[in-house]
């Protein structure tokens, strides 16, 4: 599977496939092409876009995902491959039959990793972790005391140095629009990795909203959200909270997702890290492992 993020969000364009190459044609410009099996995420974000059915079919065959955006350029739909793993049925049974103590233990590990990632970002940007490292040590199985929420209240106010800032997933004031776009692409990458491991994105460790078809993706992406947060803070410092979500802004938002994180003694792409994490989760459900493998530091990034 590929690890390129292709965002087509400005101007009129038509997409087609020739010899397993994605052909992007625009008026008064020569067509450009790229191998379909190099594309990890294809973002379709312009209202003046036309494409043939083989574009989506071939993308899915190659293990890629398509993200469809609305007229605000914010993602509203996600297309995932159906048959990305030959052991899908077996692993689905194992996932659904995982014991409650196992899922609660895994969720505690995810929450701890997320809070430590938030702490690292605050230390880097504000010079103080605001007590998050200490909070991370108090996370219990299932996070029954909601340490995640306690950490979030400290984190968001300190992150943007604004006591009035409120994180809102939909229609929130700037810079929520930047966070929402970055998280949506991260979610697509996480969902692709989950499907490739033979698991279903709908059945989560903690998230269980019946209206959310991507519960497991939302669980596992938590420790990596601060990659987007840090990038948004830097962009806001340079251009202000109300900056447009244009081509340049999107390129900046996606930059950390194309970097490398240290895992198992190697610097791996974020795509690869998410894939290893999902495969490790499948092994836990199968009784072949006990602990979720995560990068040494989910925010210690090497940019390409």
C-alpha positions as CSV (number, residue, x, y, z in Angstrom):
1,X,0.0,0.0,0.0
2,X,1.1,3.5,-0.7
3,X,1.9,6.3,1.7
4,X,1.2,9.4,-0.4
5,X,-1.6,11.9,0.5
6,X,-3.0,13.4,-2.7
7,X,-5.4,16.4,-2.1
8,X,-7.4,17.7,-5.1
9,X,-9.2,20.6,-3.6
10,X,-8.9,23.6,-5.9
11,X,-10.1,24.3,-9.4
12,X,-11.8,22.1,-11.9
13,X,-10.3,18.7,-12.6
14,X,-11.1,15.3,-14.0
15,X,-9.7,12.0,-12.8
16,X,-9.3,8.7,-14.6
17,X,-7.2,5.6,-14.6
18,X,-4.9,4.3,-17.3
19,X,-2.7,1.3,-16.8
20,X,-3.2,1.7,-13.0
21,X,-2.0,5.3,-13.1
22,X,-4.1,8.1,-11.8
23,X,-4.4,10.7,-14.5
24,X,-5.4,14.2,-13.3
25,X,-6.4,16.5,-16.1
26,X,-7.1,20.3,-15.8
27,X,-8.0,22.8,-18.5
28,X,-5.0,24.5,-20.2
29,X,-2.6,22.3,-18.2
30,X,-0.8,19.1,-19.2
31,X,-2.2,16.0,-17.5
32,X,-0.2,14.7,-14.5
33,X,0.0,11.1,-13.4
34,X,1.0,8.9,-10.5
35,X,0.9,5.2,-9.7
36,X,-2.4,4.2,-7.9
37,X,-0.5,1.8,-5.6
38,X,1.5,4.8,-4.2
39,X,-1.6,6.6,-3.0
40,X,-2.5,6.1,0.7
41,X,-5.2,8.8,0.9
42,X,-7.0,10.6,-1.9
43,X,-8.8,13.7,-0.8
44,X,-11.6,14.9,-3.1
45,X,-12.3,18.4,-2.1
46,X,-13.5,20.5,-5.0
47,X,-17.1,20.9,-6.3
48,X,-15.7,21.0,-9.9
49,X,-14.4,17.5,-9.9
50,X,-15.4,14.6,-12.1
51,X,-14.0,11.1,-12.0
52,X,-14.6,7.7,-13.4
53,X,-15.7,4.6,-11.4
54,X,-12.3,2.9,-12.0
55,X,-10.6,5.6,-10.0
56,X,-12.4,4.5,-6.8
57,X,-12.3,0.8,-7.6
58,X,-8.6,0.8,-8.4
59,X,-7.8,2.9,-5.3
60,X,-9.6,0.4,-3.1
61,X,-7.9,-2.5,-4.8
62,X,-4.5,-0.9,-4.0
63,X,-5.5,-0.5,-0.3
64,X,-6.0,3.3,-0.5
65,X,-8.8,5.4,1.0
66,X,-10.8,8.2,-0.5
67,X,-11.9,11.2,1.6
68,X,-14.7,13.3,0.3
69,X,-15.1,17.0,1.4
70,X,-18.0,19.4,1.5
71,X,-18.1,22.9,0.1
72,X,-16.1,24.2,3.1
73,X,-13.3,21.8,2.2
74,X,-14.0,19.8,5.4
75,X,-14.1,16.0,5.1
76,X,-17.6,14.5,5.4
77,X,-17.2,11.0,4.0
78,X,-14.6,8.2,4.0
79,X,-14.4,5.3,1.5
80,X,-12.5,2.2,2.7
81,X,-11.5,-1.0,1.0
82,X,-13.7,-4.0,1.7
83,X,-11.2,-6.8,1.3
84,X,-7.9,-5.5,2.5
85,X,-7.1,-8.7,4.6
86,X,-7.8,-12.3,3.8
87,X,-8.3,-13.1,7.5
88,X,-11.0,-10.5,8.0
89,X,-13.7,-12.9,9.2
90,X,-11.5,-14.6,11.7
91,X,-10.1,-11.4,13.1
92,X,-13.5,-9.8,13.2
93,X,-14.7,-12.6,15.5
94,X,-11.7,-12.3,17.7
95,X,-12.2,-8.5,17.9
96,X,-15.8,-8.7,18.9
97,X,-15.2,-11.4,21.4
98,X,-12.3,-9.5,23.2
99,X,-12.9,-9.4,27.0
100,X,-13.9,-6.2,28.7
101,X,-10.8,-6.3,30.9
102,X,-8.7,-6.5,27.8
103,X,-10.4,-3.5,26.1
104,X,-10.3,-1.5,29.3
105,X,-6.6,-2.1,29.7
106,X,-5.9,-1.2,26.1
107,X,-7.9,2.0,26.4
108,X,-5.9,3.0,29.5
109,X,-2.7,2.6,27.5
110,X,-4.1,4.7,24.7
111,X,-5.2,7.5,27.1
112,X,-1.8,7.5,28.9
113,X,0.0,7.7,25.6
114,X,-2.3,10.6,24.4
115,X,-1.7,12.6,27.6
116,X,2.1,12.1,27.4
117,X,2.0,13.3,23.8
118,X,0.0,16.4,24.9
119,X,2.5,17.0,27.6
120,X,5.4,16.8,25.2
121,X,3.8,19.4,22.9
122,X,3.1,21.8,25.8
123,X,6.7,21.5,27.0
124,X,8.0,22.3,23.5
125,X,5.6,25.2,22.8
126,X,4.9,26.6,26.3
127,X,7.9,25.4,28.4
128,X,5.6,23.6,30.9
129,X,3.6,20.4,30.7
130,X,0.9,21.8,33.0
131,X,1.1,18.7,35.2
132,X,0.0,16.4,32.4
133,X,2.9,13.9,33.0
134,X,1.8,13.5,36.6
135,X,-1.8,13.1,35.4
136,X,-0.8,10.4,33.0
137,X,0.4,8.2,35.9
138,X,-3.1,8.2,37.4
139,X,-4.9,6.6,34.5
140,X,-6.6,3.4,35.6
141,X,-8.1,0.6,33.6
142,X,-10.8,1.9,31.4
143,X,-9.9,5.5,32.5
144,X,-12.9,5.3,34.9
145,X,-12.0,8.6,36.6
146,X,-11.8,10.4,33.2
147,X,-8.2,11.5,33.4
148,X,-8.4,12.1,29.7
149,X,-11.0,14.9,30.2
150,X,-9.1,16.4,33.1
151,X,-6.0,16.6,30.9
152,X,-7.9,18.1,28.0
153,X,-9.2,21.0,30.1
154,X,-5.6,22.0,31.0
155,X,-4.2,21.2,27.5
156,X,-6.5,23.2,25.3
157,X,-6.3,26.4,27.3
158,X,-2.5,26.2,27.5
159,X,-2.0,25.1,23.9
160,X,-3.4,28.3,22.4
161,X,-2.7,30.4,25.4
162,X,-6.4,31.3,25.5
163,X,-8.6,30.4,28.5
164,X,-11.7,30.9,26.4
165,X,-10.7,28.4,23.6
166,X,-13.2,25.5,23.2
167,X,-12.5,22.4,21.1
168,X,-15.5,21.9,18.8
169,X,-15.5,19.1,16.2
170,X,-18.1,20.8,14.1
171,X,-18.6,24.4,13.1
172,X,-16.5,25.7,16.0
173,X,-14.7,29.1,15.8
174,X,-11.2,29.2,14.3
175,X,-8.8,27.4,14.5
176,X,-11.2,24.5,14.9
177,X,-11.5,24.3,11.1
178,X,-7.7,23.6,10.9
179,X,-7.8,20.9,13.6
180,X,-10.9,19.3,12.0
181,X,-9.2,18.9,8.6
182,X,-6.0,17.5,10.0
183,X,-7.8,15.1,12.3
184,X,-10.0,13.9,9.4
185,X,-6.9,12.9,7.3
186,X,-5.3,11.2,10.4
187,X,-8.6,9.4,10.9
188,X,-8.6,8.2,7.3
189,X,-5.0,6.9,7.7
190,X,-5.8,5.1,10.9
191,X,-9.0,3.6,9.4
192,X,-7.0,2.3,6.4
193,X,-4.5,0.6,8.7
194,X,-7.2,-1.0,10.8
195,X,-9.0,-2.5,7.7
196,X,-5.6,-3.7,6.3
197,X,-5.1,-5.6,9.6
198,X,-8.4,-7.4,9.2
199,X,-10.3,-5.6,11.9
200,X,-13.4,-3.4,11.7
201,X,-13.3,0.3,12.3
202,X,-16.9,0.3,13.7
203,X,-16.1,-1.7,16.9
204,X,-14.1,0.4,19.3
205,X,-12.2,-0.1,22.6
206,X,-13.9,2.9,24.2
207,X,-15.8,5.0,21.6
208,X,-19.2,3.4,21.1
209,X,-21.5,6.1,19.6
210,X,-24.0,4.2,17.5
211,X,-23.9,7.0,14.9
212,X,-20.1,6.7,14.6
213,X,-19.0,4.1,12.1
214,X,-15.3,4.7,12.9
215,X,-15.1,4.1,16.6
216,X,-11.9,2.1,16.6
217,X,-10.1,4.6,14.4
218,X,-11.1,7.3,16.8
219,X,-9.7,5.3,19.7
220,X,-6.3,4.5,18.1
221,X,-5.6,7.9,16.6
222,X,-5.7,9.6,20.0
223,X,-2.0,9.6,20.8
224,X,-1.2,11.1,17.4
225,X,-3.6,14.0,17.5
226,X,-0.9,16.3,19.1
227,X,1.0,16.0,15.8
228,X,-1.8,18.1,14.2
229,X,-2.2,20.3,17.3
230,X,1.4,21.4,17.3
231,X,1.3,22.2,13.6
232,X,-1.9,24.3,14.0
233,X,-0.3,26.3,16.8
234,X,2.7,27.1,14.6
235,X,0.4,28.1,11.7
236,X,-1.8,30.3,13.9
237,X,1.3,32.0,15.3
238,X,2.3,32.9,11.7
239,X,-1.0,33.7,10.0
240,X,-3.6,34.1,12.7
241,X,-6.6,31.9,13.8
242,X,-8.8,32.9,10.9
243,X,-6.6,31.8,8.1
244,X,-8.3,30.1,5.1
245,X,-8.2,26.4,4.7
246,X,-6.6,26.7,1.3
247,X,-4.1,24.7,-0.7
248,X,-1.1,26.1,1.2
249,X,-2.8,25.6,4.6
250,X,-3.7,22.0,3.8
251,X,-0.1,21.2,2.7
252,X,1.2,22.6,6.0
253,X,-1.4,20.6,8.0
254,X,-0.5,17.3,6.3
255,X,3.3,17.8,6.6
256,X,3.6,16.0,10.0
257,X,1.6,13.1,8.8
258,X,4.3,12.5,6.1
259,X,7.1,12.4,8.6
260,X,8.7,9.6,10.6
261,X,8.3,8.4,14.2
262,X,10.7,6.2,16.2
263,X,9.3,2.7,16.8
264,X,11.1,-0.5,17.8
265,X,14.5,1.2,17.2
266,X,13.6,2.4,13.7
267,X,12.4,5.7,12.2
268,X,9.2,4.7,10.4
269,X,6.7,6.7,8.4
270,X,3.5,7.6,10.2
271,X,1.6,5.3,7.8
272,X,3.9,2.4,8.8
273,X,3.5,3.2,12.5
274,X,-0.3,3.1,12.3
275,X,-0.1,-0.1,10.3
276,X,2.2,-1.8,12.9
277,X,-0.1,-0.6,15.7
278,X,-3.2,-2.0,14.1
279,X,-1.5,-5.4,13.3
280,X,-0.3,-5.5,17.0
281,X,-3.9,-4.9,18.1
282,X,-5.1,-7.8,15.9
283,X,-2.4,-10.0,17.6
284,X,-3.7,-9.0,21.0
285,X,-7.2,-10.0,20.1
286,X,-5.8,-13.3,18.8
287,X,-4.1,-13.9,22.1
288,X,-0.6,-13.6,20.5
289,X,0.4,-10.4,22.3
290,X,-0.6,-8.5,25.5
291,X,0.5,-4.9,25.1
292,X,-0.2,-2.3,22.4
293,X,3.0,-1.2,20.7
294,X,3.4,2.6,20.3
295,X,6.2,4.9,19.2
296,X,8.8,5.9,21.7
297,X,7.4,9.4,21.6
298,X,4.3,10.0,19.4
299,X,5.4,13.6,18.8
300,X,9.1,13.1,18.2
301,X,8.9,13.6,14.5
302,X,11.5,13.6,11.7
303,X,10.2,15.4,8.6
304,X,11.1,14.2,5.2
